[in-house]
Amino acid sequence: MSDLVTQGADPAAAKAVAVVLHGRGQAPDYMLDNLVRRLSVEGVRYVLPASKGEGWYDAKAVETLTEDTETQLRAALKVVADAEAAARADCPDCPLVLIGFSQGACLVIEHLMRGGRADAAAMLTGCRVGAASDDLPRAALPGLPIYCSNGDEDPWIPTWAFQDAVSDLVACGARVRSDVLPGRDHEISALEASVVDALLSDVVRGTTVFGGAQ
């Protein structure tokens, strides 16, 4: 994939690989500057795909899932799946972590809910793609550690939609840590970066993430 940006450990030295997804109106550089370069854990290879347009899909959060949105979503999820395949090909023996912010966080959820696989995930300011009335897909996620975060007055992701997404993940068996941060702008805060750093550290060391059973 020519649009993939890579950073971090060389494939031969990597102990984990992370696919990192940017938000609407952003590019891989945003995630490099606002997350990856703030992380201290060593031994992680980062793979960052880019959306083909201004965003991964045109719909806003919690809008009804139309045929056009479903078509765009499937195309976006194909990019995610291809990035995941490239990451696994580069680091075939490494655990894989899926990380997204904003619209990228929404893709993290939908990728997992449509059969995508990861060893851990971080959903930073996201929700399900579609309205509460839509028949949104679910998949079994037994024991999957996922960090979920949102601002309490985020201008793009309503708190109730974020909490509904967390409830879906828990109902599917995921082991979730959830933070709702008072007054946080639509950004990745220092606290969120520190939790992602700790999650990746646990994955690299092969210890239990969030203190649960592997």
HELIX and SHEET records of a PDB file:
HELIX    1   1 PRO A   28  ASN A   34  1                                   7    
HELIX    2   2 VAL A   36  ARG A   38  5                                   3    
HELIX    3   3 GLU A   67  ASP A   90  1                                  24    
HELIX    4   4 GLN A  103  MET A  113  1                                  11    
HELIX    5   5 THR A  159  ALA A  171  1                                  13    
HELIX    6   6 ALA A  190  ARG A  205  1                                  16    
HELIX    7   7 VAL A  209  GLY A  211  5                                   3    
SHEET    1   A 7 VAL A   5  GLY A   8  0                                        
SHEET    2   A 7 VAL A  44  LEU A  48 -1                                        
SHEET    3   A 7 ALA A  16  LEU A  21  1                                        
SHEET    4   A 7 LEU A  96  PHE A 101  1                                        
SHEET    5   A 7 ALA A 120  LEU A 124  1                                        
SHEET    6   A 7 PRO A 145  GLY A 151  1                                        
SHEET    7   A 7 ARG A 175  LEU A 181  1                                        
END                                                                             
